Amino acid sequence: MAEESALLSGDQVEELLNAIPLDTLTGERDAALIGLLVGCGLQRSEVVSLRLDQLPCKREHWVFVDLLGTGGRIRTVPVPI
């Protein structure tokens, strides 16, 4: 039996984000976390271990630097605007 993909379609992501109430701090936080997971392609463990010093602006673009990913790999991830 083939394993189903855990990836969400664009419509599913939009539906998920639209379900989050943005009139509360908790809702804004949740939307930001979903945005990092989907928009940057970050893993849960990477999102929860983020630090502000890992988010410099380089040449007018925001990037997360020195993220420790799967297998101990260090990477830099651009943040879409």
PDB file of N, CA, C and O in Angstrom:
ATOM      1  N   MET A   1       0.845  -1.170   0.000  1.00  0.00           N
ATOM      2  CA  MET A   1       0.000   0.000   0.000  1.00  0.00           C
ATOM      3  C   MET A   1       0.897   1.243   0.000  1.00  0.00           C
ATOM      4  O   MET A   1       1.834   1.338   0.792  1.00  0.00           O
ATOM      5  N   ALA A   2       0.604   2.182  -0.886  1.00  0.00           N
ATOM      6  CA  ALA A   2       1.412   3.404  -1.002  1.00  0.00           C
ATOM      7  C   ALA A   2       1.114   4.344   0.154  1.00  0.00           C
ATOM      8  O   ALA A   2      -0.031   4.496   0.579  1.00  0.00           O
ATOM      9  N   GLU A   3       2.181   4.974   0.653  1.00  0.00           N
ATOM     10  CA  GLU A   3       2.025   5.927   1.745  1.00  0.00           C
ATOM     11  C   GLU A   3       1.535   7.256   1.192  1.00  0.00           C
ATOM     12  O   GLU A   3       2.045   7.727   0.176  1.00  0.00           O
ATOM     13  N   GLU A   4       0.560   7.863   1.843  1.00  0.00           N
ATOM     14  CA  GLU A   4       0.037   9.147   1.391  1.00  0.00           C
ATOM     15  C   GLU A   4       0.996  10.270   1.740  1.00  0.00           C
ATOM     16  O   GLU A   4       1.688  10.220   2.757  1.00  0.00           O
ATOM     17  N   SER A   5       1.029  11.279   0.888  1.00  0.00           N
ATOM     18  CA  SER A   5       1.891  12.421   1.119  1.00  0.00           C
ATOM     19  C   SER A   5       1.309  13.307   2.219  1.00  0.00           C
ATOM     20  O   SER A   5       0.093  13.468   2.321  1.00  0.00           O
ATOM     21  N   ALA A   6       2.191  13.878   3.041  1.00  0.00           N
ATOM     22  CA  ALA A   6       1.753  14.759   4.116  1.00  0.00           C
ATOM     23  C   ALA A   6       1.715  16.215   3.657  1.00  0.00           C
ATOM     24  O   ALA A   6       1.413  17.109   4.447  1.00  0.00           O
ATOM     25  N   LEU A   7       2.020  16.452   2.389  1.00  0.00           N
ATOM     26  CA  LEU A   7       2.024  17.817   1.877  1.00  0.00           C
ATOM     27  C   LEU A   7       0.614  18.319   1.644  1.00  0.00           C
ATOM     28  O   LEU A   7      -0.274  17.566   1.245  1.00  0.00           O
ATOM     29  N   LEU A   8       0.421  19.612   1.902  1.00  0.00           N
ATOM     30  CA  LEU A   8      -0.877  20.236   1.662  1.00  0.00           C
ATOM     31  C   LEU A   8      -0.872  20.893   0.287  1.00  0.00           C
ATOM     32  O   LEU A   8       0.157  21.383  -0.176  1.00  0.00           O
ATOM     33  N   SER A   9      -2.022  20.897  -0.350  1.00  0.00           N
ATOM     34  CA  SER A   9      -2.158  21.616  -1.612  1.00  0.00           C
ATOM     35  C   SER A   9      -2.273  23.107  -1.309  1.00  0.00           C
ATOM     36  O   SER A   9      -2.490  23.495  -0.161  1.00  0.00           O
ATOM     37  N   GLY A  10      -2.129  23.929  -2.323  1.00  0.00           N
ATOM     38  CA  GLY A  10      -2.284  25.366  -2.147  1.00  0.00           C
ATOM     39  C   GLY A  10      -3.647  25.735  -1.597  1.00  0.00           C
ATOM     40  O   GLY A  10      -3.761  26.616  -0.746  1.00  0.00           O
ATOM     41  N   ASP A  11      -4.683  25.062  -2.081  1.00  0.00           N
ATOM     42  CA  ASP A  11      -6.043  25.321  -1.591  1.00  0.00           C
ATOM     43  C   ASP A  11      -6.191  24.933  -0.121  1.00  0.00           C
ATOM     44  O   ASP A  11      -6.872  25.621   0.639  1.00  0.00           O
ATOM     45  N   GLN A  12      -5.555  23.833   0.278  1.00  0.00           N
ATOM     46  CA  GLN A  12      -5.637  23.404   1.667  1.00  0.00           C
ATOM     47  C   GLN A  12      -4.908  24.378   2.593  1.00  0.00           C
ATOM     48  O   GLN A  12      -5.373  24.653   3.699  1.00  0.00           O
ATOM     49  N   VAL A  13      -3.778  24.895   2.144  1.00  0.00           N
ATOM     50  CA  VAL A  13      -3.042  25.889   2.936  1.00  0.00           C
ATOM     51  C   VAL A  13      -3.878  27.151   3.087  1.00  0.00           C
ATOM     52  O   VAL A  13      -3.970  27.713   4.179  1.00  0.00           O
ATOM     53  N   GLU A  14      -4.483  27.594   2.001  1.00  0.00           N
ATOM     54  CA  GLU A  14      -5.323  28.791   2.044  1.00  0.00           C
ATOM     55  C   GLU A  14      -6.502  28.586   2.990  1.00  0.00           C
ATOM     56  O   GLU A  14      -6.839  29.478   3.768  1.00  0.00           O
ATOM     57  N   GLU A  15      -7.124  27.419   2.924  1.00  0.00           N
ATOM     58  CA  GLU A  15      -8.251  27.118   3.812  1.00  0.00           C
ATOM     59  C   GLU A  15      -7.799  27.111   5.275  1.00  0.00           C
ATOM     60  O   GLU A  15      -8.503  27.621   6.147  1.00  0.00           O
ATOM     61  N   LEU A  16      -6.637  26.539   5.537  1.00  0.00           N
ATOM     62  CA  LEU A  16      -6.093  26.506   6.892  1.00  0.00           C
ATOM     63  C   LEU A  16      -5.837  27.921   7.408  1.00  0.00           C
ATOM     64  O   LEU A  16      -6.228  28.252   8.527  1.00  0.00           O
ATOM     65  N   LEU A  17      -5.185  28.754   6.602  1.00  0.00           N
ATOM     66  CA  LEU A  17      -4.892  30.126   7.023  1.00  0.00           C
ATOM     67  C   LEU A  17      -6.170  30.948   7.205  1.00  0.00           C
ATOM     68  O   LEU A  17      -6.245  31.774   8.115  1.00  0.00           O
ATOM     69  N   ASN A  18      -7.160  30.734   6.362  1.00  0.00           N
ATOM     70  CA  ASN A  18      -8.423  31.459   6.486  1.00  0.00           C
ATOM     71  C   ASN A  18      -9.208  31.057   7.739  1.00  0.00           C
ATOM     72  O   ASN A  18     -10.062  31.813   8.204  1.00  0.00           O
ATOM     73  N   ALA A  19      -8.924  29.875   8.284  1.00  0.00           N
ATOM     74  CA  ALA A  19      -9.625  29.401   9.477  1.00  0.00           C
ATOM     75  C   ALA A  19      -9.044  30.002  10.760  1.00  0.00           C
ATOM     76  O   ALA A  19      -9.632  29.855  11.832  1.00  0.00           O
ATOM     77  N   ILE A  20      -7.904  30.671  10.658  1.00  0.00           N
ATOM     78  CA  ILE A  20      -7.256  31.234  11.841  1.00  0.00           C
ATOM     79  C   ILE A  20      -7.788  32.643  12.089  1.00  0.00           C
ATOM     80  O   ILE A  20      -7.705  33.493  11.203  1.00  0.00           O
ATOM     81  N   PRO A  21      -8.332  32.905  13.279  1.00  0.00           N
ATOM     82  CA  PRO A  21      -8.825  34.251  13.584  1.00  0.00           C
ATOM     83  C   PRO A  21      -7.637  35.206  13.820  1.00  0.00           C
ATOM     84  O   PRO A  21      -6.834  34.987  14.726  1.00  0.00           O
ATOM     85  N   LEU A  22      -7.536  36.239  13.016  1.00  0.00           N
ATOM     86  CA  LEU A  22      -6.414  37.170  13.111  1.00  0.00           C
ATOM     87  C   LEU A  22      -6.684  38.344  14.047  1.00  0.00           C
ATOM     88  O   LEU A  22      -5.875  39.268  14.127  1.00  0.00           O
ATOM     89  N   ASP A  23      -7.809  38.320  14.755  1.00  0.00           N
ATOM     90  CA  ASP A  23      -8.139  39.410  15.667  1.00  0.00           C
ATOM     91  C   ASP A  23      -7.663  39.136  17.092  1.00  0.00           C
ATOM     92  O   ASP A  23      -8.014  39.870  18.016  1.00  0.00           O
ATOM     93  N   THR A  24      -6.863  38.079  17.275  1.00  0.00           N
ATOM     94  CA  THR A  24      -6.288  37.783  18.582  1.00  0.00           C
ATOM     95  C   THR A  24      -4.778  37.581  18.425  1.00  0.00           C
ATOM     96  O   THR A  24      -4.299  37.264  17.336  1.00  0.00           O
ATOM     97  N   LEU A  25      -4.042  37.764  19.505  1.00  0.00           N
ATOM     98  CA  LEU A  25      -2.597  37.527  19.464  1.00  0.00           C
ATOM     99  C   LEU A  25      -2.285  36.062  19.179  1.00  0.00           C
ATOM    100  O   LEU A  25      -1.330  35.748  18.468  1.00  0.00           O
ATOM    101  N   THR A  26      -3.094  35.175  19.737  1.00  0.00           N
ATOM    102  CA  THR A  26      -2.898  33.748  19.492  1.00  0.00           C
ATOM    103  C   THR A  26      -3.100  33.423  18.014  1.00  0.00           C
ATOM    104  O   THR A  26      -2.343  32.642  17.437  1.00  0.00           O
ATOM    105  N   GLY A  27      -4.111  34.017  17.410  1.00  0.00           N
ATOM    106  CA  GLY A  27      -4.362  33.801  15.987  1.00  0.00           C
ATOM    107  C   GLY A  27      -3.230  34.335  15.123  1.00  0.00           C
ATOM    108  O   GLY A  27      -2.816  33.691  14.159  1.00  0.00           O
ATOM    109  N   GLU A  28      -2.728  35.522  15.476  1.00  0.00           N
ATOM    110  CA  GLU A  28      -1.603  36.085  14.725  1.00  0.00           C
ATOM    111  C   GLU A  28      -0.372  35.192  14.855  1.00  0.00           C
ATOM    112  O   GLU A  28       0.344  34.967  13.879  1.00  0.00           O
ATOM    113  N   ARG A  29      -0.128  34.679  16.072  1.00  0.00           N
ATOM    114  CA  ARG A  29       0.999  33.769  16.288  1.00  0.00           C
ATOM    115  C   ARG A  29       0.849  32.509  15.454  1.00  0.00           C
ATOM    116  O   ARG A  29       1.790  32.072  14.791  1.00  0.00           O
ATOM    117  N   ASP A  30      -0.359  31.923  15.493  1.00  0.00           N
ATOM    118  CA  ASP A  30      -0.601  30.694  14.742  1.00  0.00           C
ATOM    119  C   ASP A  30      -0.411  30.904  13.248  1.00  0.00           C
ATOM    120  O   ASP A  30       0.170  30.057  12.571  1.00  0.00           O
ATOM    121  N   ALA A  31      -0.898  32.029  12.728  1.00  0.00           N
ATOM    122  CA  ALA A  31      -0.742  32.328  11.299  1.00  0.00           C
ATOM    123  C   ALA A  31       0.732  32.494  10.943  1.00  0.00           C
ATOM    124  O   ALA A  31       1.173  32.048   9.883  1.00  0.00           O
ATOM    125  N   ALA A  32       1.492  33.134  11.827  1.00  0.00           N
ATOM    126  CA  ALA A  32       2.927  33.309  11.580  1.00  0.00           C
ATOM    127  C   ALA A  32       3.645  31.960  11.563  1.00  0.00           C
ATOM    128  O   ALA A  32       4.507  31.726  10.717  1.00  0.00           O
ATOM    129  N   LEU A  33       3.296  31.084  12.482  1.00  0.00           N
ATOM    130  CA  LEU A  33       3.917  29.760  12.521  1.00  0.00           C
ATOM    131  C   LEU A  33       3.587  28.946  11.278  1.00  0.00           C
ATOM    132  O   LEU A  33       4.466  28.308  10.698  1.00  0.00           O
ATOM    133  N   ILE A  34       2.334  28.967  10.871  1.00  0.00           N
ATOM    134  CA  ILE A  34       1.936  28.259   9.643  1.00  0.00           C
ATOM    135  C   ILE A  34       2.665  28.861   8.448  1.00  0.00           C
ATOM    136  O   ILE A  34       3.114  28.137   7.559  1.00  0.00           O
ATOM    137  N   GLY A  35       2.782  30.194   8.428  1.00  0.00           N
ATOM    138  CA  GLY A  35       3.503  30.858   7.342  1.00  0.00           C
ATOM    139  C   GLY A  35       4.954  30.422   7.266  1.00  0.00           C
ATOM    140  O   GLY A  35       5.479  30.225   6.170  1.00  0.00           O
ATOM    141  N   LEU A  36       5.615  30.266   8.407  1.00  0.00           N
ATOM    142  CA  LEU A  36       7.003  29.798   8.415  1.00  0.00           C
ATOM    143  C   LEU A  36       7.105  28.356   7.936  1.00  0.00           C
ATOM    144  O   LEU A  36       7.996  28.011   7.160  1.00  0.00           O
ATOM    145  N   LEU A  37       6.193  27.524   8.402  1.00  0.00           N
ATOM    146  CA  LEU A  37       6.210  26.122   7.995  1.00  0.00           C
ATOM    147  C   LEU A  37       6.000  25.976   6.494  1.00  0.00           C
ATOM    148  O   LEU A  37       6.725  25.240   5.825  1.00  0.00           O
ATOM    149  N   VAL A  38       5.012  26.678   5.975  1.00  0.00           N
ATOM    150  CA  VAL A  38       4.652  26.531   4.565  1.00  0.00           C
ATOM    151  C   VAL A  38       5.506  27.419   3.663  1.00  0.00           C
ATOM    152  O   VAL A  38       6.070  26.947   2.676  1.00  0.00           O
ATOM    153  N   GLY A  39       5.598  28.703   4.001  1.00  0.00           N
ATOM    154  CA  GLY A  39       6.287  29.650   3.128  1.00  0.00           C
ATOM    155  C   GLY A  39       7.778  29.442   3.032  1.00  0.00           C
ATOM    156  O   GLY A  39       8.369  29.633   1.970  1.00  0.00           O
ATOM    157  N   CYS A  40       8.396  29.050   4.138  1.00  0.00           N
ATOM    158  CA  CYS A  40       9.847  28.841   4.164  1.00  0.00           C
ATOM    159  C   CYS A  40      10.223  27.373   4.039  1.00  0.00           C
ATOM    160  O   CYS A  40      11.391  27.038   3.841  1.00  0.00           O
ATOM    161  N   GLY A  41       9.237  26.504   4.154  1.00  0.00           N
ATOM    162  CA  GLY A  41       9.522  25.077   4.091  1.00  0.00           C
ATOM    163  C   GLY A  41      10.291  24.582   5.291  1.00  0.00           C
ATOM    164  O   GLY A  41      11.071  23.634   5.191  1.00  0.00           O
ATOM    165  N   LEU A  42      10.073  25.228   6.439  1.00  0.00           N
ATOM    166  CA  LEU A  42      10.780  24.824   7.646  1.00  0.00           C
ATOM    167  C   LEU A  42      10.105  23.626   8.288  1.00  0.00           C
ATOM    168  O   LEU A  42       8.904  23.407   8.130  1.00  0.00           O
ATOM    169  N   GLN A  43      10.896  22.862   9.011  1.00  0.00           N
ATOM    170  CA  GLN A  43      10.373  21.735   9.774  1.00  0.00           C
ATOM    171  C   GLN A  43       9.937  22.240  11.142  1.00  0.00           C
ATOM    172  O   GLN A  43      10.385  23.293  11.596  1.00  0.00           O
ATOM    173  N   ARG A  44       9.062  21.486  11.793  1.00  0.00           N
ATOM    174  CA  ARG A  44       8.568  21.901  13.119  1.00  0.00           C
ATOM    175  C   ARG A  44       9.707  22.167  14.080  1.00  0.00           C
ATOM    176  O   ARG A  44       9.702  23.174  14.787  1.00  0.00           O
ATOM    177  N   SER A  45      10.682  21.277  14.114  1.00  0.00           N
ATOM    178  CA  SER A  45      11.802  21.437  15.045  1.00  0.00           C
ATOM    179  C   SER A  45      12.602  22.695  14.737  1.00  0.00           C
ATOM    180  O   SER A  45      13.139  23.321  15.651  1.00  0.00           O
ATOM    181  N   GLU A  46      12.690  23.078  13.455  1.00  0.00           N
ATOM    182  CA  GLU A  46      13.413  24.289  13.088  1.00  0.00           C
ATOM    183  C   GLU A  46      12.647  25.531  13.543  1.00  0.00           C
ATOM    184  O   GLU A  46      13.249  26.492  14.021  1.00  0.00           O
ATOM    185  N   VAL A  47      11.329  25.514  13.395  1.00  0.00           N
ATOM    186  CA  VAL A  47      10.517  26.671  13.779  1.00  0.00           C
ATOM    187  C   VAL A  47      10.599  26.913  15.284  1.00  0.00           C
ATOM    188  O   VAL A  47      10.764  28.052  15.719  1.00  0.00           O
ATOM    189  N   VAL A  48      10.487  25.856  16.075  1.00  0.00           N
ATOM    190  CA  VAL A  48      10.473  26.046  17.520  1.00  0.00           C
ATOM    191  C   VAL A  48      11.841  26.432  18.079  1.00  0.00           C
ATOM    192  O   VAL A  48      11.925  26.930  19.202  1.00  0.00           O
ATOM    193  N   SER A  49      12.899  26.213  17.326  1.00  0.00           N
ATOM    194  CA  SER A  49      14.226  26.562  17.820  1.00  0.00           C
ATOM    195  C   SER A  49      14.760  27.862  17.216  1.00  0.00           C
ATOM    196  O   SER A  49      15.927  28.198  17.421  1.00  0.00           O
ATOM    197  N   LEU A  50      13.925  28.597  16.477  1.00  0.00           N
ATOM    198  CA  LEU A  50      14.374  29.850  15.865  1.00  0.00           C
ATOM    199  C   LEU A  50      14.727  30.891  16.922  1.00  0.00           C
ATOM    200  O   LEU A  50      14.113  30.959  17.986  1.00  0.00           O
ATOM    201  N   ARG A  51      15.736  31.703  16.596  1.00  0.00           N
ATOM    202  CA  ARG A  51      16.134  32.834  17.443  1.00  0.00           C
ATOM    203  C   ARG A  51      16.168  34.080  16.569  1.00  0.00           C
ATOM    204  O   ARG A  51      16.431  33.989  15.370  1.00  0.00           O
ATOM    205  N   LEU A  52      15.907  35.236  17.154  1.00  0.00           N
ATOM    206  CA  LEU A  52      15.898  36.482  16.376  1.00  0.00           C
ATOM    207  C   LEU A  52      17.245  36.789  15.739  1.00  0.00           C
ATOM    208  O   LEU A  52      17.299  37.403  14.673  1.00  0.00           O
ATOM    209  N   ASP A  53      18.332  36.369  16.377  1.00  0.00           N
ATOM    210  CA  ASP A  53      19.639  36.645  15.780  1.00  0.00           C
ATOM    211  C   ASP A  53      19.899  35.810  14.527  1.00  0.00           C
ATOM    212  O   ASP A  53      20.908  36.006  13.850  1.00  0.00           O
ATOM    213  N   GLN A  54      18.996  34.884  14.217  1.00  0.00           N
ATOM    214  CA  GLN A  54      19.111  34.097  12.993  1.00  0.00           C
ATOM    215  C   GLN A  54      18.338  34.732  11.832  1.00  0.00           C
ATOM    216  O   GLN A  54      18.246  34.139  10.757  1.00  0.00           O
ATOM    217  N   LEU A  55      17.786  35.926  12.035  1.00  0.00           N
ATOM    218  CA  LEU A  55      16.964  36.565  11.006  1.00  0.00           C
ATOM    219  C   LEU A  55      17.531  37.925  10.609  1.00  0.00           C
ATOM    220  O   LEU A  55      16.892  38.951  10.844  1.00  0.00           O
ATOM    221  N   PRO A  56      18.715  37.946  10.013  1.00  0.00           N
ATOM    222  CA  PRO A  56      19.243  39.231   9.554  1.00  0.00           C
ATOM    223  C   PRO A  56      18.654  39.601   8.193  1.00  0.00           C
ATOM    224  O   PRO A  56      18.157  38.743   7.463  1.00  0.00           O
ATOM    225  N   CYS A  57      18.717  40.867   7.871  1.00  0.00           N
ATOM    226  CA  CYS A  57      18.304  41.332   6.555  1.00  0.00           C
ATOM    227  C   CYS A  57      19.571  41.476   5.722  1.00  0.00           C
ATOM    228  O   CYS A  57      20.445  42.281   6.044  1.00  0.00           O
ATOM    229  N   LYS A  58      19.667  40.702   4.661  1.00  0.00           N
ATOM    230  CA  LYS A  58      20.842  40.732   3.804  1.00  0.00           C
ATOM    231  C   LYS A  58      20.429  41.208   2.419  1.00  0.00           C
ATOM    232  O   LYS A  58      19.612  40.580   1.746  1.00  0.00           O
ATOM    233  N   ARG A  59      21.015  42.338   2.005  1.00  0.00           N
ATOM    234  CA  ARG A  59      20.721  42.914   0.680  1.00  0.00           C
ATOM    235  C   ARG A  59      19.220  43.078   0.456  1.00  0.00           C
ATOM    236  O   ARG A  59      18.686  42.699  -0.587  1.00  0.00           O
ATOM    237  N   GLU A  60      18.559  43.643   1.445  1.00  0.00           N
ATOM    238  CA  GLU A  60      17.124  43.932   1.394  1.00  0.00           C
ATOM    239  C   GLU A  60      16.249  42.686   1.342  1.00  0.00           C
ATOM    240  O   GLU A  60      15.088  42.760   0.940  1.00  0.00           O
ATOM    241  N   HIS A  61      16.794  41.545   1.744  1.00  0.00           N
ATOM    242  CA  HIS A  61      16.027  40.297   1.812  1.00  0.00           C
ATOM    243  C   HIS A  61      16.230  39.691   3.195  1.00  0.00           C
ATOM    244  O   HIS A  61      17.334  39.708   3.739  1.00  0.00           O
ATOM    245  N   TRP A  62      15.153  39.157   3.753  1.00  0.00           N
ATOM    246  CA  TRP A  62      15.233  38.492   5.044  1.00  0.00           C
ATOM    247  C   TRP A  62      15.579  37.031   4.821  1.00  0.00           C
ATOM    248  O   TRP A  62      15.051  36.393   3.911  1.00  0.00           O
ATOM    249  N   VAL A  63      16.468  36.502   5.655  1.00  0.00           N
ATOM    250  CA  VAL A  63      16.850  35.094   5.580  1.00  0.00           C
ATOM    251  C   VAL A  63      17.042  34.553   6.995  1.00  0.00           C
ATOM    252  O   VAL A  63      17.412  35.293   7.905  1.00  0.00           O
ATOM    253  N   PHE A  64      16.791  33.275   7.168  1.00  0.00           N
ATOM    254  CA  PHE A  64      17.150  32.594   8.401  1.00  0.00           C
ATOM    255  C   PHE A  64      18.508  31.960   8.159  1.00  0.00           C
ATOM    256  O   PHE A  64      18.664  31.174   7.225  1.00  0.00           O
ATOM    257  N   VAL A  65      19.483  32.286   8.975  1.00  0.00           N
ATOM    258  CA  VAL A  65      20.834  31.758   8.788  1.00  0.00           C
ATOM    259  C   VAL A  65      21.161  30.721   9.851  1.00  0.00           C
ATOM    260  O   VAL A  65      20.643  30.759  10.968  1.00  0.00           O
ATOM    261  N   ASP A  66      22.015  29.813   9.482  1.00  0.00           N
ATOM    262  CA  ASP A  66      22.539  28.785  10.387  1.00  0.00           C
ATOM    263  C   ASP A  66      21.452  27.952  11.055  1.00  0.00           C
ATOM    264  O   ASP A  66      21.516  27.682  12.254  1.00  0.00           O
ATOM    265  N   LEU A  67      20.447  27.545  10.269  1.00  0.00           N
ATOM    266  CA  LEU A  67      19.427  26.643  10.800  1.00  0.00           C
ATOM    267  C   LEU A  67      19.982  25.231  10.803  1.00  0.00           C
ATOM    268  O   LEU A  67      20.538  24.771   9.805  1.00  0.00           O
ATOM    269  N   LEU A  68      19.831  24.553  11.912  1.00  0.00           N
ATOM    270  CA  LEU A  68      20.278  23.179  12.021  1.00  0.00           C
ATOM    271  C   LEU A  68      19.133  22.281  11.589  1.00  0.00           C
ATOM    272  O   LEU A  68      18.115  22.189  12.275  1.00  0.00           O
ATOM    273  N   GLY A  69      19.298  21.621  10.456  1.00  0.00           N
ATOM    274  CA  GLY A  69      18.241  20.793   9.895  1.00  0.00           C
ATOM    275  C   GLY A  69      18.481  19.311  10.109  1.00  0.00           C
ATOM    276  O   GLY A  69      19.259  18.907  10.973  1.00  0.00           O
ATOM    277  N   THR A  70      17.800  18.516   9.311  1.00  0.00           N
ATOM    278  CA  THR A  70      17.875  17.074   9.395  1.00  0.00           C
ATOM    279  C   THR A  70      19.303  16.590   9.179  1.00  0.00           C
ATOM    280  O   THR A  70      19.999  17.074   8.286  1.00  0.00           O
ATOM    281  N   GLY A  71      19.726  15.659   9.977  1.00  0.00           N
ATOM    282  CA  GLY A  71      21.058  15.094   9.840  1.00  0.00           C
ATOM    283  C   GLY A  71      22.171  16.035  10.246  1.00  0.00           C
ATOM    284  O   GLY A  71      23.327  15.826   9.877  1.00  0.00           O
ATOM    285  N   GLY A  72      21.833  17.087  11.017  1.00  0.00           N
ATOM    286  CA  GLY A  72      22.845  18.035  11.469  1.00  0.00           C
ATOM    287  C   GLY A  72      23.315  18.992  10.397  1.00  0.00           C
ATOM    288  O   GLY A  72      24.330  19.667  10.566  1.00  0.00           O
ATOM    289  N   ARG A  73      22.590  19.059   9.299  1.00  0.00           N
ATOM    290  CA  ARG A  73      22.953  19.938   8.192  1.00  0.00           C
ATOM    291  C   ARG A  73      22.599  21.381   8.545  1.00  0.00           C
ATOM    292  O   ARG A  73      21.498  21.651   9.024  1.00  0.00           O
ATOM    293  N   ILE A  74      23.522  22.301   8.312  1.00  0.00           N
ATOM    294  CA  ILE A  74      23.283  23.724   8.554  1.00  0.00           C
ATOM    295  C   ILE A  74      22.921  24.375   7.231  1.00  0.00           C
ATOM    296  O   ILE A  74      23.581  24.149   6.217  1.00  0.00           O
ATOM    297  N   ARG A  75      21.859  25.191   7.245  1.00  0.00           N
ATOM    298  CA  ARG A  75      21.411  25.826   5.998  1.00  0.00           C
ATOM    299  C   ARG A  75      20.918  27.238   6.243  1.00  0.00           C
ATOM    300  O   ARG A  75      20.634  27.629   7.375  1.00  0.00           O
ATOM    301  N   THR A  76      20.821  27.996   5.157  1.00  0.00           N
ATOM    302  CA  THR A  76      20.252  29.333   5.154  1.00  0.00           C
ATOM    303  C   THR A  76      18.969  29.279   4.333  1.00  0.00           C
ATOM    304  O   THR A  76      18.954  28.723   3.235  1.00  0.00           O
ATOM    305  N   VAL A  77      17.884  29.861   4.870  1.00  0.00           N
ATOM    306  CA  VAL A  77      16.573  29.780   4.225  1.00  0.00           C
ATOM    307  C   VAL A  77      16.046  31.178   3.976  1.00  0.00           C
ATOM    308  O   VAL A  77      15.948  31.973   4.912  1.00  0.00           O
ATOM    309  N   PRO A  78      15.696  31.505   2.704  1.00  0.00           N
ATOM    310  CA  PRO A  78      15.111  32.822   2.437  1.00  0.00           C
ATOM    311  C   PRO A  78      13.680  32.897   2.967  1.00  0.00           C
ATOM    312  O   PRO A  78      12.965  31.895   3.001  1.00  0.00           O
ATOM    313  N   VAL A  79      13.270  34.106   3.381  1.00  0.00           N
ATOM    314  CA  VAL A  79      11.907  34.339   3.859  1.00  0.00           C
ATOM    315  C   VAL A  79      11.163  35.091   2.748  1.00  0.00           C
ATOM    316  O   VAL A  79      11.515  36.222   2.413  1.00  0.00           O
ATOM    317  N   PRO A  80      10.127  34.450   2.180  1.00  0.00           N
ATOM    318  CA  PRO A  80       9.380  35.139   1.109  1.00  0.00           C
ATOM    319  C   PRO A  80       8.604  36.319   1.668  1.00  0.00           C
ATOM    320  O   PRO A  80       8.150  36.294   2.813  1.00  0.00           O
ATOM    321  N   ILE A  81       8.458  37.337   0.860  1.00  0.00           N
ATOM    322  CA  ILE A  81       7.746  38.538   1.288  1.00  0.00           C
ATOM    323  C   ILE A  81       6.287  38.437   0.908  1.00  0.00           C
ATOM    324  O   ILE A  81       5.513  39.353   1.181  1.00  0.00           O
TER     325      ILE A  81
END
